[in-house]
Amino acid sequence: MDHHTVNAVICGDDVPLGRPAPFLIFRTMEATGVISVDRVMNVGDTVLDLQAGRNAGVGENIGVLSGAHSLAQLDKALILGLSPVLRNTRPMAKRPS
């Protein structure tokens, strides 16, 4: 696999229900040939992202602080047992102004 390319692009229109349903994750697994949900890492910056990961039963379900939800909101998800929260993340690239 080439780690410098996108292997699949799946949108809400591609599945019957969006987050927190697990169908975006399952459809991505199907598109990329992944058959074991234990091998899937879900990374999200909203509580709905993390709920979708939990509902899919992913192997790793990680919350990040990229701006969509606050630390307090993601900490609520942590208290609910949804995921760890990465507190010291930096953007990989700046968005164009």
C-alpha positions in Angstrom: 0.0 0.0 0.0 1.2 3.5 -0.9 1.1 5.5 2.4 1.1 8.8 0.5 -2.3 8.4 -1.2 -5.9 8.3 -0.2 -7.3 4.8 -0.5 -11.0 5.6 -0.2 -13.3 8.6 0.1 -16.6 7.8 1.7 -19.2 10.5 2.3 -22.5 10.6 4.2 -24.4 10.1 0.9 -22.7 6.8 0.5 -24.3 5.2 3.6 -27.9 4.9 4.9 -27.1 6.7 8.2 -24.3 9.0 9.2 -22.6 9.3 12.5 -23.0 8.0 15.2 -24.0 5.0 13.2 -21.0 2.9 12.2 -21.8 2.7 8.5 -19.1 5.2 7.3 -16.5 3.1 9.0 -17.9 -0.2 7.6 -18.2 1.2 4.1 -14.6 2.4 4.3 -13.5 -1.0 5.4 -15.3 -2.6 2.5 -13.8 -0.1 0.0 -10.2 -0.8 1.3 -10.5 -4.5 1.8 -10.1 -4.5 5.5 -12.1 -7.4 7.0 -11.2 -7.1 10.7 -12.6 -4.1 12.7 -9.8 -4.8 15.2 -7.3 -3.4 12.7 -9.2 -0.1 12.3 -8.2 3.2 14.0 -10.9 5.8 14.1 -9.6 9.4 14.7 -12.2 12.1 15.3 -12.6 15.6 16.7 -16.3 15.3 17.7 -18.2 13.2 20.1 -20.2 11.8 17.2 -17.0 10.7 15.6 -16.1 8.8 18.7 -19.5 7.3 19.1 -19.3 6.0 15.6 -16.0 4.4 16.4 -17.4 2.8 19.5 -20.5 1.6 17.6 -18.3 0.1 14.9 -16.1 -1.7 17.5 -12.9 -0.3 16.2 -9.5 -1.4 17.6 -8.5 2.1 18.4 -10.8 5.1 18.9 -8.9 8.4 19.4 -10.2 11.9 20.0 -8.1 14.8 18.8 -8.3 18.5 19.6 -8.4 20.0 16.1 -11.0 22.6 16.8 -14.4 21.1 16.2 -15.0 20.3 19.9 -13.4 21.5 23.0 -11.4 19.5 25.5 -14.3 19.6 27.9 -16.6 18.1 25.3 -14.2 15.3 24.4 -13.4 14.7 28.0 -17.1 14.0 28.5 -16.7 11.3 25.8 -13.7 10.0 27.7 -15.7 9.8 31.0 -18.3 7.8 29.0 -15.5 5.4 28.0 -15.5 6.4 24.4 -11.8 7.1 23.8 -8.6 8.6 24.9 -8.1 12.3 24.0 -4.9 13.4 22.4 -4.2 16.7 24.2 -0.9 17.7 22.6 -1.7 17.6 18.9 -0.4 20.1 16.4 -1.8 20.7 12.9 0.2 18.8 10.3 -0.3 21.6 7.7 -1.8 25.0 7.8 -5.0 25.5 5.9 -4.9 28.1 3.1 -6.2 31.5 4.2 
